Amino acid sequence: MRTITGLEELKAAEGETLGTSDWHEVTQKDVNTFADVTGDHQWIHVDVERAKQTPFKGTIAHGYLTLSLGPYLNNQVFKLEGFTFALNYGLNKVRFPAPVPIPSKVRVAPKVKEVTDIQGGAQVVFEVTFEREGETKPVCVAETVVRVFAG
């Protein structure tokens, strides 16, 4: 776990990959729950028998399910201290270059891509690469934008 304390340490980390999370298993139960919460019941995610007939040979996780694991997995890698609060500001770019067959294990490797001063703090772009165990191609690459505010 990497702790980044304050704006100067955050700026010093620009360009660095902060570490790698533990592997997290994505199960069919997770996929079904995500489908229920979002209303996205596309068969490639939830119909196990029909999905066996696809090139994936089974169901695959929703891309947004994979992306939504980012905060949980990032919290295993780093924490920010010395700020009054932080807010998710948005996403610059998200790509899903490879599927996440079910079941699979995924992890993240977040990188501090850019730190820009804003009034009261900084805007940070993290490049978060999601990997699948046993696969060389990433399953998701996302530029997440966070704003951190000091006292």
mmCIF file of the C-alpha atoms, coordinates in Angstrom:
data_MODEL
# 
_entry.id   MODEL 
# 
loop_
_atom_site.group_PDB 
_atom_site.id 
_atom_site.type_symbol 
_atom_site.label_atom_id 
_atom_site.label_alt_id 
_atom_site.label_comp_id 
_atom_site.label_asym_id 
_atom_site.label_entity_id 
_atom_site.label_seq_id 
_atom_site.pdbx_PDB_ins_code 
_atom_site.Cartn_x 
_atom_site.Cartn_y 
_atom_site.Cartn_z 
_atom_site.occupancy 
_atom_site.B_iso_or_equiv 
_atom_site.pdbx_formal_charge 
_atom_site.auth_seq_id 
_atom_site.auth_comp_id 
_atom_site.auth_asym_id 
_atom_site.auth_atom_id 
_atom_site.pdbx_PDB_model_num 
ATOM 1   C CA . MET A 1 1   ? 0.000   0.000   0.000   1.00 0.00 ? 1   MET A CA 1 
ATOM 2   C CA . ARG A 1 2   ? 1.416   3.335   -1.065  1.00 0.00 ? 2   ARG A CA 1 
ATOM 3   C CA . THR A 1 3   ? 0.455   6.421   0.907   1.00 0.00 ? 3   THR A CA 1 
ATOM 4   C CA . ILE A 1 4   ? 0.715   9.753   -0.867  1.00 0.00 ? 4   ILE A CA 1 
ATOM 5   C CA . THR A 1 5   ? 0.604   12.614  1.619   1.00 0.00 ? 5   THR A CA 1 
ATOM 6   C CA . GLY A 1 6   ? -0.174  16.048  0.307   1.00 0.00 ? 6   GLY A CA 1 
ATOM 7   C CA . LEU A 1 7   ? 0.051   17.843  -2.984  1.00 0.00 ? 7   LEU A CA 1 
ATOM 8   C CA . GLU A 1 8   ? 3.835   17.891  -3.298  1.00 0.00 ? 8   GLU A CA 1 
ATOM 9   C CA . GLU A 1 9   ? 4.083   14.089  -2.953  1.00 0.00 ? 9   GLU A CA 1 
ATOM 10  C CA . LEU A 1 10  ? 1.239   13.699  -5.426  1.00 0.00 ? 10  LEU A CA 1 
ATOM 11  C CA . LYS A 1 11  ? 3.041   15.905  -7.949  1.00 0.00 ? 11  LYS A CA 1 
ATOM 12  C CA . ALA A 1 12  ? 6.274   13.971  -7.341  1.00 0.00 ? 12  ALA A CA 1 
ATOM 13  C CA . ALA A 1 13  ? 4.428   10.737  -8.218  1.00 0.00 ? 13  ALA A CA 1 
ATOM 14  C CA . GLU A 1 14  ? 3.421   12.028  -11.657 1.00 0.00 ? 14  GLU A CA 1 
ATOM 15  C CA . GLY A 1 15  ? 4.396   9.426   -14.258 1.00 0.00 ? 15  GLY A CA 1 
ATOM 16  C CA . GLU A 1 16  ? 4.661   6.591   -11.715 1.00 0.00 ? 16  GLU A CA 1 
ATOM 17  C CA . THR A 1 17  ? 2.745   3.341   -11.609 1.00 0.00 ? 17  THR A CA 1 
ATOM 18  C CA . LEU A 1 18  ? 1.788   3.114   -7.944  1.00 0.00 ? 18  LEU A CA 1 
ATOM 19  C CA . GLY A 1 19  ? 1.677   -0.662  -7.651  1.00 0.00 ? 19  GLY A CA 1 
ATOM 20  C CA . THR A 1 20  ? -0.630  -3.563  -8.372  1.00 0.00 ? 20  THR A CA 1 
ATOM 21  C CA . SER A 1 21  ? -3.721  -4.722  -6.514  1.00 0.00 ? 21  SER A CA 1 
ATOM 22  C CA . ASP A 1 22  ? -4.509  -8.252  -5.428  1.00 0.00 ? 22  ASP A CA 1 
ATOM 23  C CA . TRP A 1 23  ? -6.353  -10.502 -7.868  1.00 0.00 ? 23  TRP A CA 1 
ATOM 24  C CA . HIS A 1 24  ? -10.142 -10.271 -7.543  1.00 0.00 ? 24  HIS A CA 1 
ATOM 25  C CA . GLU A 1 25  ? -12.401 -13.034 -8.825  1.00 0.00 ? 25  GLU A CA 1 
ATOM 26  C CA . VAL A 1 26  ? -15.365 -11.966 -10.943 1.00 0.00 ? 26  VAL A CA 1 
ATOM 27  C CA . THR A 1 27  ? -18.126 -14.579 -10.710 1.00 0.00 ? 27  THR A CA 1 
ATOM 28  C CA . GLN A 1 28  ? -21.407 -15.220 -12.507 1.00 0.00 ? 28  GLN A CA 1 
ATOM 29  C CA . LYS A 1 29  ? -23.185 -14.126 -9.330  1.00 0.00 ? 29  LYS A CA 1 
ATOM 30  C CA . ASP A 1 30  ? -21.373 -10.755 -9.564  1.00 0.00 ? 30  ASP A CA 1 
ATOM 31  C CA . VAL A 1 31  ? -22.404 -10.416 -13.214 1.00 0.00 ? 31  VAL A CA 1 
ATOM 32  C CA . ASN A 1 32  ? -26.040 -11.287 -12.465 1.00 0.00 ? 32  ASN A CA 1 
ATOM 33  C CA . THR A 1 33  ? -26.171 -8.835  -9.556  1.00 0.00 ? 33  THR A CA 1 
ATOM 34  C CA . PHE A 1 34  ? -24.677 -6.087  -11.739 1.00 0.00 ? 34  PHE A CA 1 
ATOM 35  C CA . ALA A 1 35  ? -27.255 -6.875  -14.435 1.00 0.00 ? 35  ALA A CA 1 
ATOM 36  C CA . ASP A 1 36  ? -30.064 -6.587  -11.869 1.00 0.00 ? 36  ASP A CA 1 
ATOM 37  C CA . VAL A 1 37  ? -28.779 -3.279  -10.502 1.00 0.00 ? 37  VAL A CA 1 
ATOM 38  C CA . THR A 1 38  ? -28.223 -1.683  -13.931 1.00 0.00 ? 38  THR A CA 1 
ATOM 39  C CA . GLY A 1 39  ? -31.041 -3.357  -15.859 1.00 0.00 ? 39  GLY A CA 1 
ATOM 40  C CA . ASP A 1 40  ? -28.489 -4.582  -18.421 1.00 0.00 ? 40  ASP A CA 1 
ATOM 41  C CA . HIS A 1 41  ? -29.514 -8.216  -18.916 1.00 0.00 ? 41  HIS A CA 1 
ATOM 42  C CA . GLN A 1 42  ? -27.894 -8.680  -22.329 1.00 0.00 ? 42  GLN A CA 1 
ATOM 43  C CA . TRP A 1 43  ? -27.685 -12.433 -22.862 1.00 0.00 ? 43  TRP A CA 1 
ATOM 44  C CA . ILE A 1 44  ? -23.887 -12.505 -23.411 1.00 0.00 ? 44  ILE A CA 1 
ATOM 45  C CA . HIS A 1 45  ? -23.595 -11.627 -19.717 1.00 0.00 ? 45  HIS A CA 1 
ATOM 46  C CA . VAL A 1 46  ? -26.392 -13.605 -18.101 1.00 0.00 ? 46  VAL A CA 1 
ATOM 47  C CA . ASP A 1 47  ? -27.441 -16.544 -20.315 1.00 0.00 ? 47  ASP A CA 1 
ATOM 48  C CA . VAL A 1 48  ? -24.796 -19.150 -19.511 1.00 0.00 ? 48  VAL A CA 1 
ATOM 49  C CA . GLU A 1 49  ? -26.071 -21.784 -21.975 1.00 0.00 ? 49  GLU A CA 1 
ATOM 50  C CA . ARG A 1 50  ? -26.522 -19.447 -24.936 1.00 0.00 ? 50  ARG A CA 1 
ATOM 51  C CA . ALA A 1 51  ? -23.141 -17.783 -24.282 1.00 0.00 ? 51  ALA A CA 1 
ATOM 52  C CA . LYS A 1 52  ? -21.426 -21.177 -24.637 1.00 0.00 ? 52  LYS A CA 1 
ATOM 53  C CA . GLN A 1 53  ? -22.161 -20.910 -28.371 1.00 0.00 ? 53  GLN A CA 1 
ATOM 54  C CA . THR A 1 54  ? -20.092 -17.709 -28.761 1.00 0.00 ? 54  THR A CA 1 
ATOM 55  C CA . PRO A 1 55  ? -16.364 -17.410 -29.469 1.00 0.00 ? 55  PRO A CA 1 
ATOM 56  C CA . PHE A 1 56  ? -15.980 -16.665 -25.733 1.00 0.00 ? 56  PHE A CA 1 
ATOM 57  C CA . LYS A 1 57  ? -17.381 -20.128 -24.866 1.00 0.00 ? 57  LYS A CA 1 
ATOM 58  C CA . GLY A 1 58  ? -19.316 -18.625 -21.956 1.00 0.00 ? 58  GLY A CA 1 
ATOM 59  C CA . THR A 1 59  ? -20.542 -15.437 -20.393 1.00 0.00 ? 59  THR A CA 1 
ATOM 60  C CA . ILE A 1 60  ? -18.396 -12.335 -20.105 1.00 0.00 ? 60  ILE A CA 1 
ATOM 61  C CA . ALA A 1 61  ? -18.499 -9.525  -17.562 1.00 0.00 ? 61  ALA A CA 1 
ATOM 62  C CA . HIS A 1 62  ? -20.075 -6.207  -18.450 1.00 0.00 ? 62  HIS A CA 1 
ATOM 63  C CA . GLY A 1 63  ? -17.392 -3.693  -19.329 1.00 0.00 ? 63  GLY A CA 1 
ATOM 64  C CA . TYR A 1 64  ? -18.877 -1.288  -16.813 1.00 0.00 ? 64  TYR A CA 1 
ATOM 65  C CA . LEU A 1 65  ? -18.745 -3.966  -14.127 1.00 0.00 ? 65  LEU A CA 1 
ATOM 66  C CA . THR A 1 66  ? -15.026 -4.278  -14.754 1.00 0.00 ? 66  THR A CA 1 
ATOM 67  C CA . LEU A 1 67  ? -14.631 -0.493  -14.649 1.00 0.00 ? 67  LEU A CA 1 
ATOM 68  C CA . SER A 1 68  ? -16.668 -0.242  -11.443 1.00 0.00 ? 68  SER A CA 1 
ATOM 69  C CA . LEU A 1 69  ? -14.135 -2.463  -9.650  1.00 0.00 ? 69  LEU A CA 1 
ATOM 70  C CA . GLY A 1 70  ? -11.587 0.363   -10.028 1.00 0.00 ? 70  GLY A CA 1 
ATOM 71  C CA . PRO A 1 71  ? -12.201 2.124   -6.707  1.00 0.00 ? 71  PRO A CA 1 
ATOM 72  C CA . TYR A 1 72  ? -12.183 -1.138  -4.730  1.00 0.00 ? 72  TYR A CA 1 
ATOM 73  C CA . LEU A 1 73  ? -8.968  -2.362  -6.355  1.00 0.00 ? 73  LEU A CA 1 
ATOM 74  C CA . ASN A 1 74  ? -7.243  1.044   -6.383  1.00 0.00 ? 74  ASN A CA 1 
ATOM 75  C CA . ASN A 1 75  ? -7.834  1.279   -2.629  1.00 0.00 ? 75  ASN A CA 1 
ATOM 76  C CA . GLN A 1 76  ? -5.610  -1.801  -2.241  1.00 0.00 ? 76  GLN A CA 1 
ATOM 77  C CA . VAL A 1 77  ? -2.770  -0.012  -4.052  1.00 0.00 ? 77  VAL A CA 1 
ATOM 78  C CA . PHE A 1 78  ? -2.697  3.548   -2.728  1.00 0.00 ? 78  PHE A CA 1 
ATOM 79  C CA . LYS A 1 79  ? -4.332  6.069   -0.466  1.00 0.00 ? 79  LYS A CA 1 
ATOM 80  C CA . LEU A 1 80  ? -4.258  9.836   -0.473  1.00 0.00 ? 80  LEU A CA 1 
ATOM 81  C CA . GLU A 1 81  ? -3.738  11.681  2.807   1.00 0.00 ? 81  GLU A CA 1 
ATOM 82  C CA . GLY A 1 82  ? -3.321  15.325  3.685   1.00 0.00 ? 82  GLY A CA 1 
ATOM 83  C CA . PHE A 1 83  ? -6.312  16.458  1.662   1.00 0.00 ? 83  PHE A CA 1 
ATOM 84  C CA . THR A 1 84  ? -9.625  17.700  3.040   1.00 0.00 ? 84  THR A CA 1 
ATOM 85  C CA . PHE A 1 85  ? -11.514 15.599  0.497   1.00 0.00 ? 85  PHE A CA 1 
ATOM 86  C CA . ALA A 1 86  ? -11.387 14.114  -2.984  1.00 0.00 ? 86  ALA A CA 1 
ATOM 87  C CA . LEU A 1 87  ? -14.092 13.821  -5.643  1.00 0.00 ? 87  LEU A CA 1 
ATOM 88  C CA . ASN A 1 88  ? -14.444 11.731  -8.766  1.00 0.00 ? 88  ASN A CA 1 
ATOM 89  C CA . TYR A 1 89  ? -14.571 14.300  -11.548 1.00 0.00 ? 89  TYR A CA 1 
ATOM 90  C CA . GLY A 1 90  ? -15.058 12.003  -14.521 1.00 0.00 ? 90  GLY A CA 1 
ATOM 91  C CA . LEU A 1 91  ? -13.386 9.915   -17.147 1.00 0.00 ? 91  LEU A CA 1 
ATOM 92  C CA . ASN A 1 92  ? -11.320 11.056  -20.095 1.00 0.00 ? 92  ASN A CA 1 
ATOM 93  C CA . LYS A 1 93  ? -11.143 7.775   -21.920 1.00 0.00 ? 93  LYS A CA 1 
ATOM 94  C CA . VAL A 1 94  ? -12.210 4.178   -21.328 1.00 0.00 ? 94  VAL A CA 1 
ATOM 95  C CA . ARG A 1 95  ? -11.473 1.187   -23.536 1.00 0.00 ? 95  ARG A CA 1 
ATOM 96  C CA . PHE A 1 96  ? -12.231 -2.521  -23.134 1.00 0.00 ? 96  PHE A CA 1 
ATOM 97  C CA . PRO A 1 97  ? -9.579  -4.184  -25.355 1.00 0.00 ? 97  PRO A CA 1 
ATOM 98  C CA . ALA A 1 98  ? -10.332 -7.744  -24.196 1.00 0.00 ? 98  ALA A CA 1 
ATOM 99  C CA . PRO A 1 99  ? -13.265 -9.561  -22.569 1.00 0.00 ? 99  PRO A CA 1 
ATOM 100 C CA . VAL A 1 100 ? -13.473 -10.841 -19.003 1.00 0.00 ? 100 VAL A CA 1 
ATOM 101 C CA . PRO A 1 101 ? -14.749 -14.433 -19.331 1.00 0.00 ? 101 PRO A CA 1 
ATOM 102 C CA . ILE A 1 102 ? -16.594 -15.725 -16.304 1.00 0.00 ? 102 ILE A CA 1 
ATOM 103 C CA . PRO A 1 103 ? -15.077 -16.729 -13.966 1.00 0.00 ? 103 PRO A CA 1 
ATOM 104 C CA . SER A 1 104 ? -11.880 -14.668 -14.158 1.00 0.00 ? 104 SER A CA 1 
ATOM 105 C CA . LYS A 1 105 ? -9.552  -12.862 -11.821 1.00 0.00 ? 105 LYS A CA 1 
ATOM 106 C CA . VAL A 1 106 ? -8.704  -9.225  -12.467 1.00 0.00 ? 106 VAL A CA 1 
ATOM 107 C CA . ARG A 1 107 ? -6.388  -6.673  -10.877 1.00 0.00 ? 107 ARG A CA 1 
ATOM 108 C CA . VAL A 1 108 ? -5.386  -3.051  -11.478 1.00 0.00 ? 108 VAL A CA 1 
ATOM 109 C CA . ALA A 1 109 ? -2.145  -1.149  -11.905 1.00 0.00 ? 109 ALA A CA 1 
ATOM 110 C CA . PRO A 1 110 ? -2.889  2.578   -11.448 1.00 0.00 ? 110 PRO A CA 1 
ATOM 111 C CA . LYS A 1 111 ? -0.495  5.220   -12.760 1.00 0.00 ? 111 LYS A CA 1 
ATOM 112 C CA . VAL A 1 112 ? -0.469  8.933   -11.919 1.00 0.00 ? 112 VAL A CA 1 
ATOM 113 C CA . LYS A 1 113 ? -0.646  10.269  -15.449 1.00 0.00 ? 113 LYS A CA 1 
ATOM 114 C CA . GLU A 1 114 ? -1.034  13.987  -14.819 1.00 0.00 ? 114 GLU A CA 1 
ATOM 115 C CA . VAL A 1 115 ? -1.399  16.404  -11.896 1.00 0.00 ? 115 VAL A CA 1 
ATOM 116 C CA . THR A 1 116 ? -2.711  19.900  -12.639 1.00 0.00 ? 116 THR A CA 1 
ATOM 117 C CA . ASP A 1 117 ? -3.225  22.709  -10.150 1.00 0.00 ? 117 ASP A CA 1 
ATOM 118 C CA . ILE A 1 118 ? -6.783  23.935  -9.684  1.00 0.00 ? 118 ILE A CA 1 
ATOM 119 C CA . GLN A 1 119 ? -8.168  26.437  -7.220  1.00 0.00 ? 119 GLN A CA 1 
ATOM 120 C CA . GLY A 1 120 ? -7.926  24.861  -3.768  1.00 0.00 ? 120 GLY A CA 1 
ATOM 121 C CA . GLY A 1 121 ? -6.130  21.707  -4.859  1.00 0.00 ? 121 GLY A CA 1 
ATOM 122 C CA . ALA A 1 122 ? -5.308  19.613  -7.890  1.00 0.00 ? 122 ALA A CA 1 
ATOM 123 C CA . GLN A 1 123 ? -6.883  17.623  -10.685 1.00 0.00 ? 123 GLN A CA 1 
ATOM 124 C CA . VAL A 1 124 ? -5.314  14.204  -11.075 1.00 0.00 ? 124 VAL A CA 1 
ATOM 125 C CA . VAL A 1 125 ? -5.616  11.918  -14.075 1.00 0.00 ? 125 VAL A CA 1 
ATOM 126 C CA . PHE A 1 126 ? -4.977  8.284   -13.186 1.00 0.00 ? 126 PHE A CA 1 
ATOM 127 C CA . GLU A 1 127 ? -4.386  5.785   -15.972 1.00 0.00 ? 127 GLU A CA 1 
ATOM 128 C CA . VAL A 1 128 ? -5.811  2.573   -14.567 1.00 0.00 ? 128 VAL A CA 1 
ATOM 129 C CA . THR A 1 129 ? -4.931  -0.638  -16.383 1.00 0.00 ? 129 THR A CA 1 
ATOM 130 C CA . PHE A 1 130 ? -7.088  -3.669  -15.582 1.00 0.00 ? 130 PHE A CA 1 
ATOM 131 C CA . GLU A 1 131 ? -5.420  -7.028  -16.204 1.00 0.00 ? 131 GLU A CA 1 
ATOM 132 C CA . ARG A 1 132 ? -6.906  -10.520 -16.320 1.00 0.00 ? 132 ARG A CA 1 
ATOM 133 C CA . GLU A 1 133 ? -4.981  -13.397 -14.812 1.00 0.00 ? 133 GLU A CA 1 
ATOM 134 C CA . GLY A 1 134 ? -3.365  -15.474 -17.561 1.00 0.00 ? 134 GLY A CA 1 
ATOM 135 C CA . GLU A 1 135 ? -3.905  -12.834 -20.272 1.00 0.00 ? 135 GLU A CA 1 
ATOM 136 C CA . THR A 1 136 ? -1.344  -10.371 -21.599 1.00 0.00 ? 136 THR A CA 1 
ATOM 137 C CA . LYS A 1 137 ? -3.815  -7.937  -23.194 1.00 0.00 ? 137 LYS A CA 1 
ATOM 138 C CA . PRO A 1 138 ? -5.513  -5.576  -20.718 1.00 0.00 ? 138 PRO A CA 1 
ATOM 139 C CA . VAL A 1 139 ? -9.261  -5.972  -20.259 1.00 0.00 ? 139 VAL A CA 1 
ATOM 140 C CA . CYS A 1 140 ? -9.799  -2.287  -19.527 1.00 0.00 ? 140 CYS A CA 1 
ATOM 141 C CA . VAL A 1 141 ? -7.726  0.871   -19.667 1.00 0.00 ? 141 VAL A CA 1 
ATOM 142 C CA . ALA A 1 142 ? -9.337  3.943   -18.139 1.00 0.00 ? 142 ALA A CA 1 
ATOM 143 C CA . GLU A 1 143 ? -8.261  7.515   -17.532 1.00 0.00 ? 143 GLU A CA 1 
ATOM 144 C CA . THR A 1 144 ? -10.061 8.503   -14.347 1.00 0.00 ? 144 THR A CA 1 
ATOM 145 C CA . VAL A 1 145 ? -10.104 12.110  -13.222 1.00 0.00 ? 145 VAL A CA 1 
ATOM 146 C CA . VAL A 1 146 ? -10.082 12.955  -9.516  1.00 0.00 ? 146 VAL A CA 1 
ATOM 147 C CA . ARG A 1 147 ? -10.045 16.351  -7.863  1.00 0.00 ? 147 ARG A CA 1 
ATOM 148 C CA . VAL A 1 148 ? -8.322  16.642  -4.484  1.00 0.00 ? 148 VAL A CA 1 
ATOM 149 C CA . PHE A 1 149 ? -8.745  19.630  -2.195  1.00 0.00 ? 149 PHE A CA 1 
ATOM 150 C CA . ALA A 1 150 ? -6.474  20.841  0.585   1.00 0.00 ? 150 ALA A CA 1 
ATOM 151 C CA . GLY A 1 151 ? -7.636  22.665  3.734   1.00 0.00 ? 151 GLY A CA 1 
# 
